[in-house]
């Protein structure tokens, strides 16, 4: 057994990151300001989008994006159930109805065929999730969507490419910079889009429904008497967080390359291990960001929950991404969702487990994880 606990993840913070945050703290401007603008522009250069709006979280981004798209009561949003509950919560918060698409059993992502079967005259948005760092099949999904907007949940997918283009390019997407993501601002998120009017509306919704914020007024010559256009929210990212994001973004290629090396080593070491089943890579051209390394526990002698508990006893941390949303207490009781509705989703929800994966890990760490897995399954 390892002498020291190996966590499921650890943010890749270095001295340059710390110095960048310290510089902002000494600057006299620590809230939403010039570093936010710089961060937004840097992400646009990466993804190829024209506009970006930084926010306190991807959840906040989802909230204001739904409001900006006028999605509300009577509208339906097609999305998977095997995702973080914040997406479903925000759909419900604006009064719309989540319509759950089952996933492909071995990639954990929705297919165009499943989405097609769920489209009704009330469908106002399709929200596919890029899972664990792999991209959903965007061309196929957009083809079945037709005129229905598609917004990409790219919380797992900074540095993910689909057929040679960064996910989000040419459309609208939401990224997360939570502490476990490939780059982090502690908390934080960003909406990217090529739609100028949508970007303007998102920016207003995230700042009280006013057409400018404090940085705009002081530095861009806009009137401090700007009025509320509608009752918006307060989802501003601080410049301290944005500075951390800018510094981390410079290392994204190296961070993702190291994650890819570790993931490939995991695959080699787990190839002959019965009882755990890694995800399959999508068949279409893509570049995986390896946000997560997920296996399904398929041993008849060991449940997923026992597997995770036993690994913890061996000083190996794990994660669970995710329990399906439709069978959680509120959605069962308020909306009547029942087991059996989404077979592939529910099968995976009972079995998925995220193994340790972060850039500072070594191959020896992976060896320790695999040895502990073999011990637990035996």
NORTA-V242946 format. One line per field, one symbol per residue. ss: DSSP state (a for helix, b for strand, c for the rest). phi: phi as a letter, one per 30 degrees, with the letter a starting at -180 (. if undefined). Layout:
ss->???
phi->???
This chain:
ss->cccccbccccccccaaaaaaaaaaaaaccccccaaaaaaaaaaaaaacccbbbbbcbaaaaaaaaaaacccccccbbbbbccccaaaaaaaaacccbbbbbcbccccccbcaaaaaaaccccbbbbbcbccccccccaaaaaaaaccccbbbbcccccccbbccbbcccccbbbbbcbcccccccbcbbbbbbccaaaaaaaaaacbccbcccaaaaaaccccccccbcccccbccccaaaaaaaaaaaccaaaaaaaaaaaaaaaaaaacccccbbbcccccccbbcccccbbbbbccccccaaaaaaaaaaccbccbcccccaaacaaaaaaacccccccaaaaaaaccbbbbcccccccaaaaaaaaaaaaaaac
phi->.edcdcddaadccbdddddddddddddjbcdeaddddddedddddddiddbbbdbdaddeddddddddchcaeiccbdadddaddeddededddjdcdcdcdcdeccibdcddddedcdbdcdcacbdcdcijcddddeddddddidddccddcecbdjcbbhicdejeibbbbccbeecddbbcjckaaccaccdddddddddddbiicdacddeddcbiddddecdcadcbbbdddddddddddddddceedddddddeddddeeddceccdjbbddcdedddacddhdbccbcdcddcbdeddeddddddcicdbbbbbddddcdedddddcidbejdbedddededbdacdeaadddcddddeddddddddddd
